[in-house]
């Protein structure tokens, strides 16, 4: 469930008229921020080779277009757009079941930051956001859909204020901030605090700044570590509530199909360690659907046990945070 960063450089003039047309779509943010620390690097060679997103080649930011087209055909044939958002999200999620787990799927380039999709390999974060993003896309965008339509949905949810400015720091690296930011923009709400047995967590987040060498972008750009540490301090001050695992069974019936379930950790340097989706069962129980890195579970997207049972498998699993996405307005 990790993240990544970008190289900083002033944009250079394009070498051809074709490249000029492509660059015009991505240059304004760089011009506004100037040639200073934090400005995105524009890849001129990539622009001349073909379509880009935030200066990165589409073949880098979007992988698995065959799967995307397959899902699009299925969505039209079965009229997924008519389903409620939670049911629609889980319909997409079931079609992602079996996709292999991939480490650092957000770490797509050391040269820039862009919303990205990879249907060939998923981690826990990209599994839930692709399922949700595709579900929103089929309801809010006219068919036929393009990869850019899905990337727009990912950008809306993954980046602070819904905008990727081409820099690593515009991405929200912590689920707690994603939930807070998305709720502020009315993209969803967090019902956790209102549930019986909820408790507030107080943590001093430091997992990225202390373990920055694990992140390819931060290894390539260590000057960003202080800004990451400042981000961690802001996230540490957010009001974060969870349901302790011994109380989850009692509130399981209150969880809805398609809710995002974040697994809280006992480590005091982090709030959460994993994330997935709620798959509601006819008897009211909830199974946990997620991309797992566990070898014993196949390192793939799976439908796991009841969430209350899943939590008891490991002592470090402290409880859950719920976030309920809303339809786009």
C-alpha positions in Angstrom: 0.0 0.0 0.0 2.9 2.3 -0.8 3.6 5.3 -3.1 6.1 7.3 -5.2 7.7 10.7 -6.5 9.1 12.7 -9.4 12.2 14.4 -10.8 12.1 18.2 -11.0 13.2 20.1 -14.1 12.3 23.1 -16.2 10.3 22.2 -19.4 12.3 22.5 -22.6 10.8 23.5 -26.0 9.2 20.7 -28.0 11.1 19.5 -31.1 8.1 19.2 -33.5 4.7 20.7 -34.2 3.1 17.4 -33.2 4.8 17.4 -29.9 3.8 21.0 -29.4 0.2 20.1 -29.6 0.6 17.4 -27.0 2.6 19.6 -24.7 0.0 22.4 -24.7 -2.3 20.1 -22.8 0.1 19.4 -20.0 2.2 22.6 -19.9 0.0 25.1 -18.0 0.6 23.6 -14.5 4.4 23.7 -15.2 4.2 27.3 -16.4 2.2 28.4 -13.4 4.6 26.9 -10.9 7.7 28.0 -12.9 11.1 26.4 -12.9 11.3 25.9 -9.1 11.3 22.9 -6.8 8.1 21.0 -7.2 7.6 21.7 -11.0 6.9 18.6 -13.0 9.4 17.4 -15.5 8.0 17.3 -19.0 9.2 14.3 -21.1 9.6 15.7 -24.6 10.7 12.4 -26.1 7.6 10.7 -24.7 5.4 13.5 -26.1 6.8 12.9 -29.6 6.3 9.2 -29.3 2.6 9.3 -28.5 -0.2 10.3 -26.0 0.7 11.3 -22.5 -0.8 12.0 -19.1 0.9 14.6 -17.0 3.9 14.2 -19.2 4.2 10.4 -18.8 3.5 8.0 -21.7 0.0 6.4 -21.7 1.7 2.9 -21.9 3.3 3.7 -18.5 0.2 5.2 -16.8 -2.4 2.7 -18.2 -1.7 -1.0 -18.4 -4.1 -3.8 -19.2 -6.3 -2.1 -21.8 -7.7 -5.5 -23.0 -9.1 -6.0 -19.5 -10.5 -2.5 -19.5 -12.3 -3.1 -22.8 -13.6 -6.5 -21.6 -15.1 -4.9 -18.5 -16.6 -2.1 -20.6 -18.4 -4.6 -22.9 -19.7 -6.4 -19.8 -20.9 -3.2 -18.2 -22.9 -2.3 -21.3 -24.3 -5.8 -21.7 -25.4 -6.1 -18.1 -26.3 -2.4 -17.6 -24.1 -1.9 -14.6 -24.9 1.8 -14.7 -28.4 1.0 -13.3 -26.9 -0.6 -10.1 -26.5 1.4 -6.9 -22.9 2.5 -6.4 -22.0 -0.1 -3.8 -23.4 -3.0 -5.8 -21.8 -1.6 -9.0 -18.4 -1.3 -7.2 -18.6 -4.9 -6.1 -19.7 -6.1 -9.5 -16.5 -4.6 -10.9 -14.5 -6.1 -8.0 -15.7 -9.6 -8.7 -14.4 -9.3 -12.3 -10.9 -8.3 -10.8 -10.8 -11.5 -8.7 -7.7 -13.6 -9.4 -5.5 -10.7 -10.7 -2.0 -11.2 -9.3 -0.8 -9.0 -6.4 1.9 -6.5 -7.4 4.3 -4.6 -5.2 4.6 -0.8 -5.6 2.0 -0.6 -8.4 1.8 3.2 -7.9 5.6 3.6 -8.4 5.3 4.0 -12.2 8.2 6.5 -12.9 10.9 8.5 -11.3 10.3 11.2 -13.9 6.8 12.3 -13.0 3.5 11.8 -11.2 0.2 10.9 -12.9 -2.9 9.0 -12.1 -2.4 5.4 -13.1 -4.2 2.1 -13.7 -2.7 -1.4 -13.9 -5.1 -4.2 -14.6 -2.2 -6.7 -14.8 -1.2 -6.5 -11.2 -3.0 -4.9 -8.2 -2.1 -4.1 -4.6 -4.7 -3.5 -1.9 -5.0 0.3 -2.6 -5.2 0.1 -6.4 -7.7 -2.8 -6.2 -10.3 -0.8 -4.3 -9.8 2.4 -6.2 -10.0 0.8 -9.7 -13.2 -1.0 -8.7 -14.7 2.2 -7.4 -13.3 4.4 -10.2 -14.7 2.1 -12.9 -18.1 1.9 -11.1 -18.3 5.7 -11.0 -17.1 6.0 -14.7 -19.9 3.8 -16.1 -22.5 5.9 -14.3 -21.2 9.4 -14.8 -19.5 9.3 -18.3 -21.1 8.5 -21.6 -20.2 5.3 -23.5 -17.9 4.5 -25.2 -15.4 4.9 -22.4 -11.7 5.6 -22.8 -8.7 4.9 -20.5 -8.7 8.7 -19.8 -12.2 8.4 -18.4 -11.0 5.9 -15.8 -7.9 7.9 -15.1 -10.1 10.9 -14.4 -11.9 8.9 -11.7 -8.6 7.8 -10.2 -7.3 11.3 -10.1 -10.5 12.5 -8.4 -10.1 10.1 -5.5 -6.4 9.7 -5.2 -5.1 13.3 -5.3 -5.6 16.1 -2.9 -8.5 18.2 -4.0 -9.0 15.9 -6.9 -6.0 17.3 -8.9 -2.7 15.8 -9.8 -0.3 18.6 -10.5 2.5 16.3 -11.7 4.3 16.2 -8.4 4.6 13.4 -5.9 3.4 15.6 -3.1 0.0 16.2 -4.7 -0.9 12.6 -4.1 -2.4 11.6 -0.8 -0.2 8.8 0.6 -2.3 8.0 3.7 -5.8 6.5 3.7 -6.8 8.7 6.6 -6.2 11.8 4.5 -8.0 10.3 1.5 -11.0 9.6 3.6 -10.9 13.1 5.1 -10.3 14.9 1.8 -13.0 12.8 -0.1 -15.5 13.5 2.7 -14.8 17.2 2.6 -15.5 17.2 -1.2 -18.7 15.1 -0.6 -17.4 12.1 -2.5 -18.3 9.9 0.5 -18.6 9.8 4.2 -17.0 8.0 7.1 -19.6 6.4 9.4 -17.1 4.8 11.7 -17.4 7.3 14.6 -21.2 6.9 14.7 -21.0 3.1 15.2 -21.3 1.4 18.6 -17.9 0.7 20.2 -15.9 3.3 18.1 -12.7 4.5 19.7 -10.4 7.4 18.7 -6.9 6.6 17.7 -3.9 8.8 18.5 -0.8 8.1 16.4 2.4 9.9 15.4 2.6 8.9 11.8 6.2 8.4 10.6 6.3 5.2 8.5 7.1 7.0 5.2 9.7 9.5 6.5 11.4 6.8 8.6 11.3 4.2 5.9 11.8 6.5 2.9 14.5 4.3 1.3 11.7 1.7 0.6 10.1 4.2 -1.8 11.7 4.5 -5.3 10.7 8.1 -5.7 12.0 9.1 -2.3 15.3 7.3 -2.9 15.7 9.2 -6.1 14.6 12.5 -4.5 15.5 12.4 -0.8 15.0 16.2 -0.6 11.3 15.5 -0.4 11.5 13.6 2.9 11.0 16.7 5.0 7.8 17.6 3.1 6.6 14.0 3.6 7.4 14.3 7.4 5.3 17.5 7.5 2.5 15.7 5.7 2.7 12.9 8.3 2.3 15.5 11.1 -0.8 16.9 9.4 -2.3 13.4 9.1 -1.5 12.6 12.7 -3.7 15.5 13.8 -6.8 14.2 12.0 -9.6 12.8 14.1 -9.4 9.1 13.3 -11.8 6.6 14.8 -11.9 2.8 14.4 -13.9 -0.2 15.5 -11.7 -2.5 17.6 -11.6 -6.0 16.2 -13.4 -7.6 19.2 -16.4 -5.3 18.4 -16.6 -5.7 14.6 -18.9 -8.8 14.6 -21.5 -6.7 16.5 -21.6 -4.0 13.9 -21.1 -6.2 10.8 -24.8 -5.8 9.9 -24.2 -2.0 9.6 -21.6 -2.4 6.9 -22.9 -1.9 3.4 -21.9 -3.6 0.1 -19.0 -1.7 -1.5 -17.9 0.1 1.7 -14.1 0.6 1.8 -12.6 -1.2 4.8 -9.3 0.0 6.1 -7.5 -2.4 8.6 -6.0 -0.5 11.5 -2.6 -1.4 12.9 -1.3 -1.8 16.4 1.9 0.0 15.4 2.0 3.5 16.7 3.8 4.9 13.6 0.8 4.2 11.4 -3.0 4.2 11.5 -3.6 1.6 8.8 -1.8 -1.3 7.2 -4.2 -2.7 4.6 -7.4 -1.9 2.8 -10.1 -3.7 0.8 -13.9 -3.8 0.1 -17.0 -5.1 1.8 -18.9 -7.9 0.1 -22.2 -8.2 1.8 -23.7 -11.6 2.2 -27.4 -12.6 2.1 -27.3 -13.3 5.9 -26.0 -9.8 6.7 -22.4 -10.9 7.3 -19.6 -9.2 5.4 -16.7 -10.9 3.6 -13.5 -9.0 3.0 -12.4 -8.7 -0.6 -8.9 -7.5 -1.1 -5.6 -7.9 -3.0 -3.4 -9.9 -0.6 0.4 -10.3 -0.6 0.2 -13.5 1.5 1.7 -16.5 -0.3 -0.7 -18.9 1.6 -3.6 -17.1 0.0 -2.2 -17.0 -3.5 -0.8 -13.4 -3.8 -3.9 -12.2 -5.7 -7.3 -10.6 -5.5 -9.5 -12.8 -3.4 -12.8 -13.0 -1.5 -11.6 -13.8 2.0 -13.3 -14.8 5.2 -15.8 -12.7 7.2 -14.2 -9.4 8.1 -14.6 -10.2 11.9 -12.8 -13.5 11.4 -10.1 -12.1 9.1 -9.1 -9.6 11.9 -8.4 -12.5 14.3 -5.9 -14.1 12.0 -3.1 -11.7 13.0 -2.4 -10.0 16.3 -1.3 -6.7 14.6 -4.8 -6.3 13.0 -6.4 -3.8 15.5 -9.7 -3.1 13.9 -11.4 -1.3 11.0 -12.2 2.1 9.6 -15.1 2.3 7.2 -15.6 4.8 4.3 -18.7 4.8 2.2 -18.3 6.4 -1.3 -21.1 8.4 -2.8 -22.3 8.8 -6.3 -20.8 11.7 -8.2 -23.0 14.8 -8.4 
